[in-house]
Amino acid sequence: MEILNNFPLSVDKELIMQKLKIKKGTEDEKKFEQLINEGMKIGNPKVVYIEGFIDELGEETVKINGIIFESKLLRKNLEKVGRVFPFIATSGMEMENKKFGNDDFLEKYWWDIIKEQFLFIARDHLIEYLKKNFSLGNVSIMSPGSGELGLWRIEEQKKLFSLFGDTEKLIGVKLTDSNLMIPNKSVSGIIFSTEKNFNTCKLCSRKNCPHRKAEFEKVFNVNQSEKSNLS
């Protein structure tokens, strides 16, 4: 198990301002820039990961480091994989604890966007770190609850967290009874080597998602993955 933190933080201010429709030279720009500067001072996104190994493949299950995960799609994607990297990444409790006034709705939203950018920094840093230190080529990620309902149930989050022990002590991330993570800008999953890019966006029909990276494919059958070209 290894924890990574103290990442170099950088945010593309102008690009985010365009997405948020914040006009240059306005009071909103000044407020947004102040929030970015504050985030740079207190932000400390973190990642914890482990090197995991496939113990056993069932018909619709995968056993990793003694824990049995239930997902036909996960099993299919890991069919030819021996080593995986379960992880949890977070923007950090340092930013979660910032206080806002009851009327600061817009600034709260902007702060959430900045936290999200820091989460992406942590996740992307982990991917590059694993590629470099474990000589990985192309990699993909699967996360509990991503994609359409039932592909890998959100309830499997508890099993993933059990691989790490006390995650709150390790990196400040707590799993709620409803399988949501605190801080809210956190992500967990399994990184694995793959010959073809796998993207759960292809399996998610959510409309107007700001993070969509691939078009939704209406027809998908894990038993006929060669037709869908997803794994």
Salt bridges, closest charged atoms under 4 A:
GLU14 OE2 - LYS24 NZ 3.38
GLU27 OE2 - LYS30 NZ 3.46
GLU29 OE2 - LYS13 NZ 3.11
GLU33 OE1 - LYS13 NZ 3.34
GLU38 OE1 - LYS98 NZ 3.03
GLU51 OE2 - ARG83 NH1 3.24
GLU60 OE2 - LYS72 NZ 3.51
GLU70 OE2 - LYS159 NZ 3.40
GLU79 OE2 - ARG75 NH1 3.74
GLU79 OE1 - LYS76 NZ 3.41
GLU94 OE2 - LYS46 NZ 2.86
GLU96 OE1 - LYS115 NZ 2.85
ASP112 OD1 - LYS115 NZ 3.19
GLU116 OE2 - LYS185 NZ 3.72
GLU116 OE2 - HIS211 NE2 2.79
ASP124 OD1 - ARG123 NE 3.07
GLU155 OE1 - ARG153 NH1 3.46
GLU156 OE2 - ARG153 NH2 3.60
GLU156 OE2 - LYS159 NZ 3.00
